[in-house]
Amino acid sequence: MHDVITDTAFWIAVVTAILGLASYLLRKYLEDRAINKAIEAEASRLLSVIEGQLRFLEKCKDISYHPLVPFYYAVYGKHVDNIGVISRKKIDAVVRFYGYVDFLNEYQKLRQHYEDTGHATEFFDRYKHQLAMVLHLFRNSFPPVKHTSEALPASTSEIFLDRDTRPAIAQPSADADR
């Protein structure tokens, strides 16, 4: 027994095993934490997009020619099979939120049916209501999207400025070629 306690090779093996286990657990913890942050960031981005779409649709006078783009999510889709890595505090909100996003995507597919039957306005009223409901239910469930210090445009008119209000772009002078 005394030989085992003083045997250097034994202790090297024990320390190696402990460090290997600690390394594995740390790597697993950091990976799970990264997945949680990525899912939260994606959900925050989706909420921002949903809010932008709702604001846009509320301002449109004629929405019949505006396409509806499905809400895309790669992170959650990739990790849904490993749902156990999502934080216990967030799992309920994450699963319900992405269920609503799937519902919105499926509801968008019904647009043509509503238009074909003369109920386009009803479709958009219901769709806007669903967008607003998702925002209401999940706005505080995920951290807000962090934007740059520049203010985001409130409308497309702020993105596509009139020619007179666009900043001037310096043109090379004719003398520069000489």
Phi and psi in degrees as GROMACS dihedral restraints (atoms count N, CA, C in turn):
[ dihedral_restraints ]
;  ai    aj    ak    al  type     phi  dphi    fc
    3     4     5     6     1   -60.8    20    10
    4     5     6     7     1   -34.3    20    10
    6     7     8     9     1   -66.0    20    10
    7     8     9    10     1   -36.8    20    10
    9    10    11    12     1   -65.5    20    10
   10    11    12    13     1   -41.1    20    10
   12    13    14    15     1   -66.9    20    10
   13    14    15    16     1   -35.1    20    10
   15    16    17    18     1   -97.8    20    10
   16    17    18    19     1    -2.7    20    10
   18    19    20    21     1   -72.5    20    10
   19    20    21    22     1   116.2    20    10
   21    22    23    24     1   -63.4    20    10
   22    23    24    25     1   -42.3    20    10
   24    25    26    27     1   -61.0    20    10
   25    26    27    28     1   -38.9    20    10
   27    28    29    30     1   -61.5    20    10
   28    29    30    31     1   -47.0    20    10
   30    31    32    33     1   -69.6    20    10
   31    32    33    34     1   -33.6    20    10
   33    34    35    36     1   -63.5    20    10
   34    35    36    37     1   -41.9    20    10
   36    37    38    39     1   -64.6    20    10
   37    38    39    40     1   -41.7    20    10
   39    40    41    42     1   -65.2    20    10
   40    41    42    43     1   -46.6    20    10
   42    43    44    45     1   -63.9    20    10
   43    44    45    46     1   -41.2    20    10
   45    46    47    48     1   -61.8    20    10
   46    47    48    49     1   -43.0    20    10
   48    49    50    51     1   -64.4    20    10
   49    50    51    52     1   -43.0    20    10
   51    52    53    54     1   -65.0    20    10
   52    53    54    55     1   -44.7    20    10
   54    55    56    57     1   -65.9    20    10
   55    56    57    58     1   -37.3    20    10
   57    58    59    60     1   -63.6    20    10
   58    59    60    61     1   -44.4    20    10
   60    61    62    63     1   -64.4    20    10
   61    62    63    64     1   -44.0    20    10
   63    64    65    66     1   -62.6    20    10
   64    65    66    67     1   -41.5    20    10
   66    67    68    69     1   -62.4    20    10
   67    68    69    70     1   -44.4    20    10
   69    70    71    72     1   -61.9    20    10
   70    71    72    73     1   -46.8    20    10
   72    73    74    75     1   -64.5    20    10
   73    74    75    76     1   -40.1    20    10
   75    76    77    78     1   -64.9    20    10
   76    77    78    79     1   -45.3    20    10
   78    79    80    81     1   -61.6    20    10
   79    80    81    82     1   -41.9    20    10
   81    82    83    84     1   -64.5    20    10
   82    83    84    85     1   -43.2    20    10
   84    85    86    87     1   -61.3    20    10
   85    86    87    88     1   -46.8    20    10
   87    88    89    90     1   -66.1    20    10
   88    89    90    91     1   -38.2    20    10
   90    91    92    93     1   -65.1    20    10
   91    92    93    94     1   -45.2    20    10
   93    94    95    96     1   -62.6    20    10
   94    95    96    97     1   -40.8    20    10
   96    97    98    99     1   -64.3    20    10
   97    98    99   100     1   -40.4    20    10
   99   100   101   102     1   -64.6    20    10
  100   101   102   103     1   -40.9    20    10
  102   103   104   105     1   -62.8    20    10
  103   104   105   106     1   -43.3    20    10
  105   106   107   108     1   -60.9    20    10
  106   107   108   109     1   -45.1    20    10
  108   109   110   111     1   -64.2    20    10
  109   110   111   112     1   -39.3    20    10
  111   112   113   114     1   -66.3    20    10
  112   113   114   115     1   -41.5    20    10
  114   115   116   117     1   -66.1    20    10
  115   116   117   118     1   -41.6    20    10
  117   118   119   120     1   -63.6    20    10
  118   119   120   121     1   -41.1    20    10
  120   121   122   123     1   -64.3    20    10
  121   122   123   124     1   -41.1    20    10
  123   124   125   126     1   -65.6    20    10
  124   125   126   127     1   -42.3    20    10
  126   127   128   129     1   -63.6    20    10
  127   128   129   130     1   -39.4    20    10
  129   130   131   132     1   -63.4    20    10
  130   131   132   133     1   -41.9    20    10
  132   133   134   135     1   -62.7    20    10
  133   134   135   136     1   -44.2    20    10
  135   136   137   138     1   -62.2    20    10
  136   137   138   139     1   -41.3    20    10
  138   139   140   141     1   -61.4    20    10
  139   140   141   142     1   -39.7    20    10
  141   142   143   144     1   -64.6    20    10
  142   143   144   145     1   -41.5    20    10
  144   145   146   147     1   -66.7    20    10
  145   146   147   148     1   -42.0    20    10
  147   148   149   150     1   -61.6    20    10
  148   149   150   151     1   -43.6    20    10
  150   151   152   153     1   -63.7    20    10
  151   152   153   154     1   -41.9    20    10
  153   154   155   156     1   -63.0    20    10
  154   155   156   157     1   -40.7    20    10
  156   157   158   159     1   -66.2    20    10
  157   158   159   160     1   -41.0    20    10
  159   160   161   162     1   -63.1    20    10
  160   161   162   163     1   -45.9    20    10
  162   163   164   165     1   -60.0    20    10
  163   164   165   166     1   -41.5    20    10
  165   166   167   168     1   -63.6    20    10
  166   167   168   169     1   -47.6    20    10
  168   169   170   171     1   -65.9    20    10
  169   170   171   172     1   -33.1    20    10
  171   172   173   174     1   -68.9    20    10
  172   173   174   175     1   -27.1    20    10
  174   175   176   177     1   -89.6    20    10
  175   176   177   178     1   -18.0    20    10
  177   178   179   180     1   -70.3    20    10
  178   179   180   181     1   137.0    20    10
  180   181   182   183     1   -88.6    20    10
  181   182   183   184     1   -38.8    20    10
  183   184   185   186     1  -126.6    20    10
  184   185   186   187     1   105.5    20    10
  186   187   188   189     1   -97.1    20    10
  187   188   189   190     1     2.3    20    10
  189   190   191   192     1   -64.8    20    10
  190   191   192   193     1   -26.4    20    10
  192   193   194   195     1  -103.5    20    10
  193   194   195   196     1     5.2    20    10
  195   196   197   198     1   -90.3    20    10
  196   197   198   199     1   122.5    20    10
  198   199   200   201     1   -73.3    20    10
  199   200   201   202     1   153.2    20    10
  201   202   203   204     1  -106.0    20    10
  202   203   204   205     1   121.5    20    10
  204   205   206   207     1   -95.8    20    10
  205   206   207   208     1   127.8    20    10
  207   208   209   210     1   -59.4    20    10
  208   209   210   211     1   148.9    20    10
  210   211   212   213     1   -79.4    20    10
  211   212   213   214     1   120.4    20    10
  213   214   215   216     1   -98.7    20    10
  214   215   216   217     1   136.1    20    10
  216   217   218   219     1  -143.3    20    10
  217   218   219   220     1   116.3    20    10
  219   220   221   222     1   -94.9    20    10
  220   221   222   223     1   -38.4    20    10
  222   223   224   225     1   -65.4    20    10
  223   224   225   226     1   -53.3    20    10
  225   226   227   228     1   -62.1    20    10
  226   227   228   229     1   -41.8    20    10
  228   229   230   231     1   -59.6    20    10
  229   230   231   232     1   -36.6    20    10
  231   232   233   234     1   -73.8    20    10
  232   233   234   235     1   -30.8    20    10
  234   235   236   237     1  -108.1    20    10
  235   236   237   238     1     5.5    20    10
  237   238   239   240     1   -61.8    20    10
  238   239   240   241     1   -30.1    20    10
  240   241   242   243     1   -69.9    20    10
  241   242   243   244     1   -21.5    20    10
  243   244   245   246     1  -107.3    20    10
  244   245   246   247     1    44.2    20    10
  246   247   248   249     1   -57.7    20    10
  247   248   249   250     1   -22.5    20    10
  249   250   251   252     1   -66.8    20    10
  250   251   252   253     1   -16.2    20    10
  252   253   254   255     1   -82.3    20    10
  253   254   255   256     1   -11.3    20    10
  255   256   257   258     1   -74.9    20    10
  256   257   258   259     1   139.0    20    10
  258   259   260   261     1   -51.8    20    10
  259   260   261   262     1   137.8    20    10
  261   262   263   264     1   -60.4    20    10
  262   263   264   265     1   -29.9    20    10
  264   265   266   267     1   -70.1    20    10
  265   266   267   268     1   -28.5    20    10
  267   268   269   270     1  -105.4    20    10
  268   269   270   271     1   -14.3    20    10
  270   271   272   273     1   -55.6    20    10
  271   272   273   274     1   -43.3    20    10
  273   274   275   276     1   -62.1    20    10
  274   275   276   277     1   -49.3    20    10
  276   277   278   279     1   -64.3    20    10
  277   278   279   280     1   -40.9    20    10
  279   280   281   282     1   -62.8    20    10
  280   281   282   283     1   -49.8    20    10
  282   283   284   285     1   -65.1    20    10
  283   284   285   286     1   -44.4    20    10
  285   286   287   288     1   -65.3    20    10
  286   287   288   289     1   -42.3    20    10
  288   289   290   291     1   -60.6    20    10
  289   290   291   292     1   -50.4    20    10
  291   292   293   294     1   -68.5    20    10
  292   293   294   295     1   -26.2    20    10
  294   295   296   297     1   -64.5    20    10
  295   296   297   298     1   -42.0    20    10
  297   298   299   300     1   -65.2    20    10
  298   299   300   301     1   -39.7    20    10
  300   301   302   303     1   -62.0    20    10
  301   302   303   304     1   -43.3    20    10
  303   304   305   306     1   -60.9    20    10
  304   305   306   307     1   -40.6    20    10
  306   307   308   309     1   -60.5    20    10
  307   308   309   310     1   -46.4    20    10
  309   310   311   312     1   -59.3    20    10
  310   311   312   313     1   -43.1    20    10
  312   313   314   315     1   -62.2    20    10
  313   314   315   316     1   -41.2    20    10
  315   316   317   318     1   -69.4    20    10
  316   317   318   319     1   -38.3    20    10
  318   319   320   321     1   -64.0    20    10
  319   320   321   322     1   -36.8    20    10
  321   322   323   324     1   -57.5    20    10
  322   323   324   325     1   -33.6    20    10
  324   325   326   327     1   -66.8    20    10
  325   326   327   328     1   -18.9    20    10
  327   328   329   330     1   -82.5    20    10
  328   329   330   331     1    -7.1    20    10
  330   331   332   333     1   -53.5    20    10
  331   332   333   334     1   -48.5    20    10
  333   334   335   336     1   -60.0    20    10
  334   335   336   337     1   -40.6    20    10
  336   337   338   339     1   -60.9    20    10
  337   338   339   340     1   -45.7    20    10
  339   340   341   342     1   -61.6    20    10
  340   341   342   343     1   -42.9    20    10
  342   343   344   345     1   -66.7    20    10
  343   344   345   346     1   -41.0    20    10
  345   346   347   348     1   -63.7    20    10
  346   347   348   349     1   -28.7    20    10
  348   349   350   351     1   -98.0    20    10
  349   350   351   352     1     9.2    20    10
  351   352   353   354     1    78.3    20    10
  352   353   354   355     1    22.9    20    10
  354   355   356   357     1  -120.6    20    10
  355   356   357   358     1    36.0    20    10
  357   358   359   360     1   -60.9    20    10
  358   359   360   361     1   -41.2    20    10
  360   361   362   363     1   -62.3    20    10
  361   362   363   364     1   -42.1    20    10
  363   364   365   366     1   -62.4    20    10
  364   365   366   367     1   -40.7    20    10
  366   367   368   369     1   -58.4    20    10
  367   368   369   370     1   -51.0    20    10
  369   370   371   372     1   -68.5    20    10
  370   371   372   373     1   -33.6    20    10
  372   373   374   375     1   -62.6    20    10
  373   374   375   376     1   -45.1    20    10
  375   376   377   378     1   -66.9    20    10
  376   377   378   379     1   -41.1    20    10
  378   379   380   381     1   -63.1    20    10
  379   380   381   382     1   -46.2    20    10
  381   382   383   384     1   -62.1    20    10
  382   383   384   385     1   -37.6    20    10
  384   385   386   387     1   -62.6    20    10
  385   386   387   388     1   -42.6    20    10
  387   388   389   390     1   -65.2    20    10
  388   389   390   391     1   -41.0    20    10
  390   391   392   393     1   -60.5    20    10
  391   392   393   394     1   -45.9    20    10
  393   394   395   396     1   -63.2    20    10
  394   395   396   397     1   -38.1    20    10
  396   397   398   399     1   -65.2    20    10
  397   398   399   400     1   -42.3    20    10
  399   400   401   402     1   -61.3    20    10
  400   401   402   403     1   -43.5    20    10
  402   403   404   405     1   -61.4    20    10
  403   404   405   406     1   -44.2    20    10
  405   406   407   408     1   -62.6    20    10
  406   407   408   409     1   -44.3    20    10
  408   409   410   411     1   -71.8    20    10
  409   410   411   412     1   -33.2    20    10
  411   412   413   414     1  -120.5    20    10
  412   413   414   415     1     0.2    20    10
  414   415   416   417     1   -53.8    20    10
  415   416   417   418     1   -38.0    20    10
  417   418   419   420     1   -98.5    20    10
  418   419   420   421     1     6.9    20    10
  420   421   422   423     1   -84.5    20    10
  421   422   423   424     1   -20.4    20    10
  423   424   425   426     1  -133.4    20    10
  424   425   426   427     1   151.9    20    10
  426   427   428   429     1   -63.9    20    10
  427   428   429   430     1   145.0    20    10
  429   430   431   432     1   -66.2    20    10
  430   431   432   433     1   155.1    20    10
  432   433   434   435     1   -66.0    20    10
  433   434   435   436     1   132.5    20    10
  435   436   437   438     1   -91.5    20    10
  436   437   438   439     1   121.1    20    10
  438   439   440   441     1  -102.9    20    10
  439   440   441   442     1   169.4    20    10
  441   442   443   444     1   -68.2    20    10
  442   443   444   445     1   175.2    20    10
  444   445   446   447     1   -69.3    20    10
  445   446   447   448     1   -16.8    20    10
  447   448   449   450     1   -73.1    20    10
  448   449   450   451     1   141.6    20    10
  450   451   452   453     1   -70.1    20    10
  451   452   453   454     1   140.6    20    10
  453   454   455   456     1   -76.9    20    10
  454   455   456   457     1   145.6    20    10
  456   457   458   459     1   -67.1    20    10
  457   458   459   460     1   140.6    20    10
  459   460   461   462     1   -82.3    20    10
  460   461   462   463     1   -20.4    20    10
  462   463   464   465     1  -153.6    20    10
  463   464   465   466     1   169.2    20    10
  465   466   467   468     1   -66.8    20    10
  466   467   468   469     1   -23.8    20    10
  468   469   470   471     1   -66.4    20    10
  469   470   471   472     1   -24.7    20    10
  471   472   473   474     1   -81.4    20    10
  472   473   474   475     1   -19.5    20    10
  474   475   476   477     1   -83.7    20    10
  475   476   477   478     1   -47.7    20    10
  477   478   479   480     1   -99.0    20    10
  478   479   480   481     1    81.5    20    10
  480   481   482   483     1   -68.9    20    10
  481   482   483   484     1   152.0    20    10
  483   484   485   486     1   -63.2    20    10
  484   485   486   487     1   154.1    20    10
  486   487   488   489     1   -55.9    20    10
  487   488   489   490     1   -38.0    20    10
  489   490   491   492     1   -71.1    20    10
  490   491   492   493     1   -23.0    20    10
  492   493   494   495     1  -101.4    20    10
  493   494   495   496     1    -4.9    20    10
  495   496   497   498     1   -68.9    20    10
  496   497   498   499     1   143.7    20    10
  498   499   500   501     1   -64.1    20    10
  499   500   501   502     1   142.3    20    10
  501   502   503   504     1   -69.7    20    10
  502   503   504   505     1   139.8    20    10
  504   505   506   507     1  -104.0    20    10
  505   506   507   508     1   125.6    20    10
  507   508   509   510     1   -64.1    20    10
  508   509   510   511     1   127.3    20    10
  510   511   512   513     1   -99.5    20    10
  511   512   513   514     1   140.3    20    10
  513   514   515   516     1   -64.9    20    10
  514   515   516   517     1   139.9    20    10
  516   517   518   519     1   -82.4    20    10
  517   518   519   520     1   160.7    20    10
  519   520   521   522     1   -65.0    20    10
  520   521   522   523     1   -29.1    20    10
  522   523   524   525     1   -70.1    20    10
  523   524   525   526     1   -21.2    20    10
  525   526   527   528     1   -68.0    20    10
  526   527   528   529     1   -23.5    20    10
  528   529   530   531     1   -79.3    20    10
  529   530   531   532     1   -17.3    20    10
